[in-house]
């Protein structure tokens, strides 16, 4: 029976260099990033992300419990937030615009597997989040999704398709709820 399945052995295509850098980053995250108090040392956490290649604008907040799988694939505009326990599975580029709130326990997933093959090879697709977006708590954003400027993704929504600008989506799968109206005061 084992020989029947041996031809379906998973092939890991990630380079040794990638694995080594991620090992170093994960060690730094556990020892120098994660233990920092939530209310201070934000600049230190941003500094560590930048050392590992993240492109981060000004005025951002990143919670100490936020995990970024590969910081070199993270890009953030200005005045954006990655809240507690956000998981940036940045196997591919994750681009976050300015004035974006990614709420607690959200999962930004830029990697998956090709289910049309019994070998299940890795497939990565970038995620793009526009400006003035709010992704509510515990949402899941699938690989390859673009979220338009000004949109809101409801709590625990599962977003598998692109989201247009200035709308509210929610549910599993996420569907259109209403247009977002902004009152300037």
C-alpha positions in Angstrom: 0.0 0.0 0.0 2.8 2.4 0.9 4.3 2.1 -2.7 0.9 3.0 -4.1 1.1 6.4 -2.4 4.9 7.0 -2.8 4.4 8.6 -6.2 2.2 11.3 -4.4 4.9 12.4 -2.0 4.7 16.1 -1.4 7.5 18.1 -3.0 8.6 21.2 -1.0 9.7 23.8 -3.5 10.8 26.4 -1.0 14.5 27.1 -1.2 16.9 26.3 1.6 17.7 30.1 1.8 14.0 30.9 2.3 13.7 28.3 5.0 16.9 29.6 6.7 15.8 33.2 6.6 12.3 32.3 8.0 14.0 30.3 10.8 16.1 33.3 11.7 13.0 35.6 11.5 10.8 33.2 13.6 13.6 33.1 16.2 13.7 36.9 16.2 9.9 37.1 16.4 9.8 34.8 19.4 12.7 36.4 21.3 12.6 40.1 20.4 9.2 40.9 18.8 6.5 38.8 20.5 7.6 39.5 24.2 7.3 43.3 23.8 4.5 45.0 25.7 1.5 45.9 23.5 1.4 49.5 24.7 5.0 50.3 23.9 8.0 49.4 21.7 5.9 49.6 18.5 8.8 51.4 16.8 11.0 48.5 17.8 8.6 46.0 16.2 8.4 48.1 13.0 12.2 48.3 13.0 12.5 44.5 13.2 10.0 44.0 10.4 12.0 46.5 8.2 15.3 44.7 8.9 13.7 41.6 7.4 12.6 43.5 4.3 9.1 44.8 5.1 8.2 48.1 3.5 6.3 50.0 6.1 5.1 53.7 6.0 4.8 56.1 8.9 2.4 56.0 11.8 1.6 52.3 11.7 0.9 50.0 14.6 1.7 46.3 14.7 0.7 44.3 17.8 3.3 42.1 19.3 1.1 39.0 18.8 0.8 39.7 15.1 2.8 37.1 13.1 4.2 37.9 9.7 5.3 34.7 7.9 7.8 36.4 5.6 8.3 40.1 6.4 10.0 40.7 3.0 6.6 40.1 1.4 4.7 42.7 3.5 4.0 46.3 2.4 2.0 48.8 4.5 1.1 52.4 3.6 0.8 55.0 6.3 -1.3 55.0 9.5 -2.4 51.4 9.3 -2.9 48.8 12.0 -2.2 45.0 12.3 -4.0 44.1 15.5 -3.6 41.3 18.1 -3.1 37.8 16.7 -3.4 38.8 13.0 -1.7 36.1 10.9 -0.1 37.4 7.7 0.7 34.2 5.9 2.8 36.2 3.4 4.0 33.4 1.2 3.4 36.0 -1.6 3.1 39.8 -1.5 0.6 41.3 1.0 0.1 45.0 0.2 -1.9 47.0 2.7 -2.8 50.6 1.9 -3.0 53.6 4.1 -5.5 54.1 7.0 -6.3 50.4 7.1 -7.4 48.5 10.2 -6.9 44.8 10.2 -8.7 43.7 13.4 -7.7 40.9 15.8 -7.3 37.3 14.7 -7.7 38.1 11.0 -6.0 35.6 8.7 -4.4 37.1 5.5 -3.5 34.0 3.6 -1.4 34.4 0.4 -0.7 30.7 0.0 -2.6 27.5 -0.7 -2.2 24.2 -2.6 -3.3 23.1 -6.1 -6.1 20.6 -5.4 -6.3 19.5 -9.0 -3.1 17.6 -8.4 -2.6 14.7 -5.9 0.8 16.1 -5.3 -0.8 19.3 -3.9 1.9 21.7 -5.1 2.2 25.1 -3.4 0.3 28.0 -5.1 0.9 31.6 -3.9 -1.1 34.7 -5.0 -0.7 38.2 -3.7 -3.3 40.0 -1.6 -3.9 43.7 -2.1 -5.9 45.8 0.4 -6.7 49.4 -0.7 -6.8 52.6 1.4 -9.4 53.3 4.2 -10.3 49.6 4.5 -11.5 48.0 7.7 -11.2 44.2 8.0 -13.2 43.2 11.1 -12.2 40.6 13.6 -11.5 37.0 12.6 -12.0 37.5 8.9 -10.3 35.3 6.4 -8.8 36.8 3.2 -7.9 34.2 0.6 -4.9 34.2 -1.8 -5.2 36.5 -4.8 -8.0 38.7 -3.3 -8.1 42.5 -3.9 -10.0 44.6 -1.5 -11.0 47.9 -3.0 -10.5 51.3 -1.3 -12.9 52.2 1.5 -14.5 48.7 1.8 -15.4 47.0 5.0 -15.1 43.2 5.5 -17.4 42.1 8.3 -16.4 40.0 11.3 -15.6 36.4 10.5 -16.2 36.9 6.8 -14.6 34.5 4.4 -13.4 36.5 1.4 -12.5 34.4 -1.6 -13.3 36.9 -4.4 -12.3 40.5 -5.0 -14.2 43.2 -3.1 -15.2 46.4 -5.0 -14.5 49.8 -3.6 -16.6 51.5 -0.9 -18.9 48.5 -0.1 -19.6 46.4 3.0 -19.3 42.6 2.7 -19.9 39.9 5.3 -20.7 36.2 5.7 -19.3 32.9 4.5 -18.7 33.3 1.6 -18.6 37.1 1.9 -21.4 38.8 -0.1 -22.4 42.4 -0.7 -24.3 43.9 2.2 -24.5 47.6 1.2 -22.7 50.5 -0.2 -20.5 52.3 2.3 -21.6 55.9 2.9 -19.1 58.2 4.5 -20.2 61.4 6.2 -17.5 64.1 6.2 -17.7 66.1 9.5 
